[in-house]
Amino acid sequence: MKNSAENFDFVVAQCQKAAKNSGRAPDQINLVAVTKTFQSDDIEPVLEKGHRFFGENRVQEAAKKWPELKQKYSNIELHLIGPLQSNKAGEAVALFDVIETIDRDKIAVVIAKEIKKQGKTPDLFVQINTGEETQKAGIAPAEAASFITRCQQEYGLKISGLMCIPPFDENPGPHFALLAKLAREAGLKNLSMGMSGDFETAIQMGATHIRVGSAIFGSR
Ligand SMILES: *Cc1c(COP(=O)(O)O)cnc(C)c1O
């Protein structure tokens, strides 16, 4: 068995254990296997295991490998988890089933336009910059409620949840708690939070989607 398949089994087992320890049903947690920088050789063993949720952070890179994989394996749900430029919005709506990184009005507007034009219905998450880091994308926590309302009422977007990437050098727990609180206040049920190093904490704090790359595919 290829390493990625073995690692995948291990991560699934850890998820189930974390869910159980938190009194949650394992099927409430969607493991999004993050395949950026990896090629089909590494990805296919995980697809062969029957897994169908994957994430990429760049539209261009995803466009090189996923159309072929989507044809070969049915029912793949591909998540965009990286920042989106407005000139790539059309391609993103065409390729991705879930866009987790709605992070400014300009993107919300072009995504709404593409959704209408293409007749597609990707699931949408708003990215929140919980650490208020200047170099990081996302809506500031204080702006979250008004931005979500604008997305829903002005741009006609159906927002299904929130996503965050906590600051690299901080305890992620308070960031996950903040994201959960903002989602609760906005009446959104999905929470994309937790990566290889902290997905167990994220599950404990209510994550519905965890994004795990290196723990499955190795270091990049
Ligand atoms: C790369 C990436 C991940 C996965 O990170 P790992 O630490 O490799 O699990 C998760 N979320 C986002 C937004 C990423 O870009």
The ligand as an SDF file (V2000), in Angstrom:
LIG
                    3D

 15 15  0  0  0  0  0  0  0  0999 V2000
   -2.2380   23.5340    2.9760 C   0  0  0  0  0  0  0  0  0  0  0  0
   -3.4680   23.8780    3.7030 C   0  0  0  0  0  0  0  0  0  0  0  0
   -4.0370   23.0070    4.6440 C   0  0  0  0  0  0  0  0  0  0  0  0
   -3.4090   21.6770    5.0220 C   0  0  0  0  0  0  0  0  0  0  0  0
   -2.3120   21.9050    5.8510 O   0  0  0  0  0  0  0  0  0  0  0  0
   -1.5320   20.6850    6.5470 P   0  0  0  0  0  0  0  0  0  0  0  0
   -0.8360   21.3340    7.6840 O   0  0  0  0  0  0  0  0  0  0  0  0
   -0.6140   20.1450    5.5110 O   0  0  0  0  0  0  0  0  0  0  0  0
   -2.5280   19.7050    6.9730 O   0  0  0  0  0  0  0  0  0  0  0  0
   -5.2170   23.3830    5.2630 C   0  0  0  0  0  0  0  0  0  0  0  0
   -5.8170   24.5570    4.9790 N   0  0  0  0  0  0  0  0  0  0  0  0
   -5.3110   25.4260    4.0740 C   0  0  0  0  0  0  0  0  0  0  0  0
   -6.0210   26.6960    3.8020 C   0  0  0  0  0  0  0  0  0  0  0  0
   -4.1200   25.1210    3.4110 C   0  0  0  0  0  0  0  0  0  0  0  0
   -3.6250   25.9880    2.5140 O   0  0  0  0  0  0  0  0  0  0  0  0
  1  2  1  0
  2  3  1  0
  2 14  2  0
  3  4  1  0
  3 10  2  0
  4  5  1  0
  5  6  1  0
  6  7  2  0
  6  8  1  0
  6  9  1  0
 10 11  1  0
 11 12  2  0
 12 13  1  0
 12 14  1  0
 14 15  1  0
M  END
$$$$
